[in-house]
């Protein structure tokens, strides 16, 4: 099935309205109970959050974190600089030429102005 972009753009708004209507009619408890019994086709990996949060980091962990940060940040920085350079060059090309002053042409060809023939 194909739907127009106009119709597709309305779907999220309609779903939000439906969600709000159901919350108002059934209350938030109905959703909590429904979610508790919902089947998750991709169950989350079991984690013990309290163990992760209380674990002391050693220097190797800190260095691994910094290395990962740099591995992510360096390509982003290069991409950002390329983007700025590309758009700065494009902006220079799109700049409108400066307007000539109102007195443009005045005094440019003084010889022509001095050699005016007069027919009497």
C-alpha contacts under 8 A as a table, 3 or more apart, distances in Angstrom:
res1	aa1	res2	aa2	distance
3	X	7	X	6.38
3	X	8	X	6.52
4	X	7	X	5.31
4	X	8	X	6.28
5	X	8	X	4.92
5	X	9	X	6.03
6	X	9	X	5.26
6	X	10	X	6.71
7	X	10	X	5.25
7	X	11	X	6.74
8	X	11	X	5.39
8	X	12	X	7.94
9	X	12	X	6.78
9	X	13	X	7.82
10	X	13	X	5.47
10	X	14	X	6.26
11	X	14	X	5.09
11	X	15	X	6.14
12	X	15	X	5.03
12	X	16	X	6.17
13	X	16	X	5.11
13	X	17	X	6.24
14	X	17	X	5.07
14	X	18	X	6.11
15	X	18	X	4.99
15	X	19	X	6.00
16	X	19	X	4.99
16	X	20	X	6.12
17	X	20	X	5.15
17	X	21	X	6.10
18	X	21	X	5.03
18	X	22	X	6.17
19	X	22	X	5.21
19	X	23	X	6.21
20	X	23	X	5.05
20	X	24	X	6.15
21	X	24	X	5.11
21	X	25	X	6.19
22	X	25	X	5.10
22	X	26	X	5.72
22	X	27	X	7.25
23	X	26	X	5.44
23	X	27	X	4.69
23	X	28	X	5.57
23	X	31	X	7.80
24	X	27	X	5.54
24	X	28	X	8.00
26	X	29	X	7.59
26	X	30	X	5.99
27	X	30	X	5.96
27	X	31	X	7.59
28	X	31	X	5.40
28	X	32	X	6.48
29	X	32	X	5.04
29	X	33	X	6.20
30	X	33	X	5.30
30	X	34	X	6.14
31	X	34	X	4.99
31	X	35	X	5.98
32	X	35	X	5.21
32	X	36	X	6.16
33	X	36	X	5.12
33	X	37	X	6.68
34	X	37	X	5.46
34	X	38	X	6.18
35	X	38	X	4.92
40	X	43	X	5.65
48	X	51	X	5.54
48	X	52	X	6.59
49	X	52	X	5.14
49	X	53	X	6.05
50	X	53	X	5.19
50	X	54	X	6.09
51	X	54	X	5.33
51	X	55	X	6.06
52	X	55	X	5.41
57	X	60	X	7.98
57	X	61	X	5.77
57	X	62	X	6.72
58	X	61	X	5.34
58	X	62	X	6.41
59	X	62	X	5.04
59	X	63	X	6.06
60	X	63	X	5.11
60	X	64	X	6.05
61	X	64	X	5.07
61	X	65	X	6.22
62	X	65	X	5.12
62	X	66	X	6.31
63	X	66	X	5.03
63	X	67	X	6.05
64	X	67	X	5.05
64	X	68	X	6.13
65	X	68	X	5.14
65	X	69	X	6.14
66	X	69	X	4.98
66	X	70	X	6.19
67	X	70	X	5.15
67	X	71	X	6.06
68	X	71	X	4.95
68	X	72	X	6.30
69	X	72	X	5.27
69	X	73	X	5.95
70	X	73	X	4.89
70	X	74	X	5.69
71	X	74	X	5.94
71	X	75	X	7.26
72	X	75	X	6.28
72	X	76	X	6.68
73	X	76	X	5.09
73	X	77	X	6.08
74	X	77	X	5.10
74	X	78	X	6.33
75	X	78	X	5.08
75	X	79	X	6.06
76	X	79	X	5.07
76	X	80	X	6.05
77	X	80	X	5.00
77	X	81	X	6.18
78	X	81	X	5.18
78	X	82	X	6.19
79	X	82	X	5.13
79	X	83	X	6.10
80	X	83	X	5.03
80	X	84	X	6.18
81	X	84	X	5.13
81	X	85	X	6.09
82	X	85	X	5.10
82	X	86	X	6.01
83	X	86	X	5.17
83	X	87	X	6.06
84	X	87	X	5.21
84	X	88	X	5.82
85	X	88	X	5.14
85	X	89	X	6.17
86	X	89	X	5.28
86	X	90	X	6.25
87	X	90	X	4.87
87	X	91	X	5.94
88	X	91	X	5.01
88	X	92	X	6.26
89	X	92	X	5.17
89	X	93	X	6.47
90	X	93	X	5.14
90	X	94	X	6.28
91	X	94	X	5.05
91	X	95	X	6.19
92	X	95	X	5.32
100	X	104	X	6.23
101	X	104	X	5.47
103	X	106	X	5.60
105	X	108	X	5.35
105	X	109	X	7.67
106	X	109	X	7.69
107	X	110	X	5.42
109	X	112	X	5.41
109	X	113	X	6.68
110	X	113	X	5.07
110	X	114	X	6.26
111	X	114	X	5.17
111	X	115	X	6.32
112	X	115	X	5.32
112	X	116	X	6.94
113	X	116	X	5.94
